[in-house]
């Protein structure tokens, strides 16, 4: 389950969006990369495209992204999960800001990545004033039309919302979330997959059941889960329980563990063990998260340590564990 503080607009998984605000000042330009010893891993590969990575709005960090993107390429992940708040992209009704996001996504696409774009963050003019407010259907439909027209050529899949069981992301009922999903799906469905928002690790089975009873699977192409747990076997048990209730393929758009509950090598060991048990259960897995560090993401879920003061960037043992797994996937799929 999540143990993350609210750093701004999109706390928790996609929660770091406001902490790494799209229009905030850049990070230091002296970023360097160092590499510790490599951890080994073994797995049965299923698909070269299996892995994704949560990067938030890091594609807009102009002073660091030229160091981070090569690390993501070397890692071997094919997908990046990004989130830019609706409230940032349409700060006033009908006043949109596409250029910074297009530029960031174009850069990622030029490096060969696929993009999962999270639609989240209700602006004041479309809700009650909170980012997690249930959006007005007409306003949401217009926003989805705009992102599809202005960013859709750079996006490979859409995710509608984040962890609707948590009020800071969705201040409504399961039925209200499904209505929100249905509104977005009517606009976005077609060539690109539409992924439902994932319940967080704190959600109980009765919450899952409420989503399904409200018709969630009728309004998405893939279901989703964030099965945060401290032990791999607990993750697998949660995933299996969820799979018993769904018909559509499962994506996990966030999964990780914090080194605050152990150490960096323990995070790497968790990574290797849990991924090897999910390959036959999950269609797509996005690791949470890319960067950690003081004043960046302090709860130590990252696979890269970033020092904001010096600009130094250091891949952690979990980075090498994921890289080893990704290589095996790629080799098995060729």
HELIX and SHEET records of a PDB file:
HELIX    1   1 UNK A   58  UNK A   60  5                                   3    
HELIX    2   2 UNK A   65  UNK A   75  1                                  11    
HELIX    3   3 UNK A   86  UNK A   89  1                                   4    
HELIX    4   4 UNK A   99  UNK A  110  1                                  12    
HELIX    5   5 UNK A  124  UNK A  126  5                                   3    
HELIX    6   6 UNK A  137  UNK A  151  1                                  15    
HELIX    7   7 UNK A  152  UNK A  154  5                                   3    
HELIX    8   8 UNK A  174  UNK A  188  1                                  15    
HELIX    9   9 UNK A  205  UNK A  213  1                                   9    
HELIX   10  10 UNK A  216  UNK A  219  5                                   4    
HELIX   11  11 UNK A  232  UNK A  243  1                                  12    
HELIX   12  12 UNK A  259  UNK A  261  5                                   3    
HELIX   13  13 UNK A  264  UNK A  278  1                                  15    
HELIX   14  14 UNK A  317  UNK A  333  1                                  17    
SHEET    1   A 4 UNK A  32  UNK A  35  0                                        
SHEET    2   A 4 UNK A 312  UNK A 315  1                                        
SHEET    3   A 4 UNK A 304  UNK A 306 -1                                        
SHEET    4   A 4 UNK A 291  UNK A 292  1                                        
SHEET    1   B 8 UNK A 193  UNK A 196  0                                        
SHEET    2   B 8 UNK A 157  UNK A 160  1                                        
SHEET    3   B 8 UNK A 114  UNK A 119  1                                        
SHEET    4   B 8 UNK A  79  UNK A  83  1                                        
SHEET    5   B 8 UNK A  51  UNK A  56  1                                        
SHEET    6   B 8 UNK A 284  UNK A 287  1                                        
SHEET    7   B 8 UNK A 250  UNK A 255  1                                        
SHEET    8   B 8 UNK A 223  UNK A 224  1                                        
END                                                                             
